[in-house]
Amino acid sequence: MSTPHVVVVMGVAGTGKTTIGPLVAAALGVPYAEGDDFHPAANVAKMSAGVPLDDADRWPWLDAIGRWAHGRAGLGGVVSSSALKRVYRDRLRAAAPGLVFLHLTGDRELIEHRMAERKGHFMPTALLDSQFATLQPLEADEAGVAVDVAGTPEDITDRAVAALRRLAP
């Protein structure tokens, strides 16, 4: 990418947003922000209890991410956010026009296995089905790329950065 874009690393829980996001940011030479850090405590408590968030829970979270992304406009950055629905991505774009999405995709079994292996995360594997049910993949008119999460973090990052660079004007 020749100009600094703000990239939103999106996808269902367990696709590696928190692992791949910082690696992509480092490769692009821009800062990374962890989307989970923007959640209010009530959202974390709800998810920790195995209760999916509803849209009313998500709006303040998305608005906080949007403010961060807006502040990085022209400077570049990478932030993670599940951004599962088109309306969520539209809200992020309204706050920070020009966002580019990196959709991490993968086989459900692989993602569930990776979720089961991680330690200390508030999102239980029980919520994976609700994540897949909610997911609306990127549409043709949305700036972004989809990258499969099979392989090592380095392989995924290399594919992601190459795909993002192909988006540059």
C-alpha positions in Angstrom: 0.0 0.0 0.0 1.6 3.2 -1.1 -0.6 5.6 0.9 -1.3 5.1 4.6 -4.7 3.4 5.0 -6.4 2.3 8.1 -7.0 -1.4 7.9 -9.7 -3.2 9.9 -8.8 -6.9 10.5 -12.2 -8.5 10.7 -13.7 -12.0 11.0 -15.3 -14.4 13.5 -13.7 -15.1 16.8 -10.7 -17.3 16.6 -9.6 -16.4 13.1 -6.5 -14.7 14.6 -7.3 -11.0 14.4 -5.2 -10.4 17.6 -2.3 -12.4 16.2 -2.3 -11.3 12.5 -3.3 -7.6 13.2 0.0 -6.7 14.9 2.0 -8.6 12.3 0.3 -6.8 9.4 0.7 -3.5 11.2 4.5 -4.1 11.6 4.8 -5.1 8.0 3.1 -1.9 6.9 5.0 0.2 9.4 1.9 1.5 11.2 0.5 1.2 14.7 -1.9 -1.5 15.8 -4.9 -1.2 18.1 -6.6 -4.2 19.7 -10.4 -4.0 19.1 -11.3 -5.9 22.2 -9.7 -3.1 24.2 -12.5 -0.8 23.0 -15.3 -3.0 24.5 -17.0 -1.5 27.6 -16.8 -3.8 30.7 -20.5 -4.7 30.3 -19.8 -6.2 26.9 -16.9 -8.3 28.2 -19.0 -9.5 31.1 -21.8 -10.5 28.8 -19.5 -12.4 26.4 -17.7 -14.1 29.3 -21.0 -15.4 30.4 -21.6 -16.9 27.0 -24.2 -14.4 26.0 -23.9 -13.0 22.4 -23.8 -9.2 22.1 -26.7 -7.5 20.4 -26.6 -4.4 18.2 -27.2 -2.1 21.1 -24.1 -3.5 22.8 -22.0 -3.1 19.7 -22.8 0.5 18.7 -20.6 2.2 21.4 -17.8 -0.3 20.7 -17.9 0.3 17.0 -18.1 4.1 17.6 -14.9 3.9 19.8 -13.1 2.0 17.1 -14.4 4.4 14.5 -13.0 7.4 16.5 -9.6 5.7 16.7 -9.6 4.9 12.9 -10.7 8.5 12.2 -7.7 9.8 14.2 -5.4 7.7 12.1 -6.7 8.9 8.7 -3.8 9.9 6.5 -1.4 8.3 9.0 -2.4 4.7 8.6 -3.0 2.0 11.2 -4.4 -1.4 11.8 -7.3 -2.2 14.2 -9.1 -5.5 14.9 -12.9 -5.7 15.0 -15.1 -8.6 14.2 -17.2 -6.3 11.9 -19.4 -9.2 11.1 -22.3 -7.3 9.5 -22.3 -4.9 6.6 -24.1 -2.4 8.9 -21.2 -2.5 11.3 -18.7 -1.9 8.6 -20.9 0.9 7.2 -20.8 2.5 10.7 -17.0 2.2 10.8 -16.7 3.8 7.3 -19.0 6.6 8.3 -16.6 7.5 11.1 -13.5 6.9 9.1 -14.1 7.0 5.3 -11.5 5.1 3.3 -11.2 2.2 5.6 -9.9 -1.1 4.1 -11.0 -4.4 5.5 -8.9 -7.5 5.8 -11.4 -10.4 6.3 -9.7 -13.4 7.9 -11.6 -16.5 6.8 -11.3 -20.2 7.5 -12.7 -23.6 8.1 -15.0 -23.7 11.1 -13.2 -26.8 12.6 -9.8 -25.1 12.4 -11.2 -21.9 14.0 -12.9 -23.9 16.8 -9.7 -25.8 17.5 -7.7 -22.6 17.7 -10.3 -21.0 20.0 -10.1 -24.1 22.3 -6.3 -23.8 22.5 -6.1 -20.2 23.5 -5.9 -19.2 27.2 -7.4 -16.3 29.1 -9.7 -15.0 26.4 -13.3 -14.0 27.4 -14.9 -15.4 24.2 -16.0 -19.0 24.7 -16.2 -21.5 21.8 -19.9 -21.7 22.5 -20.4 -18.4 20.8 -18.7 -19.4 17.5 -22.0 -20.6 16.0 -23.6 -17.2 16.6 -20.6 -15.5 15.1 -20.9 -17.6 11.9 -24.6 -17.0 11.8 -24.1 -13.2 12.0 -21.2 -13.0 9.5 -21.9 -11.2 6.3 -18.8 -11.4 4.1 -17.4 -8.4 2.3 -19.5 -7.3 -0.6 -18.1 -6.3 -4.0 -18.4 -2.6 -3.3 -16.5 -2.8 0.0 -12.8 -2.0 -0.1 -11.0 -5.0 1.3 -9.6 -8.5 0.8 -10.4 -12.0 2.2 -7.5 -14.1 3.3 -7.7 -17.8 4.5 -6.2 -18.4 8.0 -4.8 -21.8 7.2 -1.0 -21.9 7.7 1.4 -20.2 10.1 0.9 -16.6 11.3 3.8 -15.6 9.0 2.2 -17.2 6.0 -1.1 -15.6 6.7 0.5 -12.2 7.2 2.5 -12.5 3.9 -0.6 -13.3 2.0 -2.6 -10.5 3.7 0.1 -7.8 3.1 0.4 -8.9 -0.5 -3.4 -8.7 -1.0 -3.6 -5.3 0.7 -0.8 -3.9 -1.5 -2.7 -5.0 -4.6 -5.5 -2.7 -3.4 -3.3 0.4 -3.6 -4.2 2.8 -6.4 
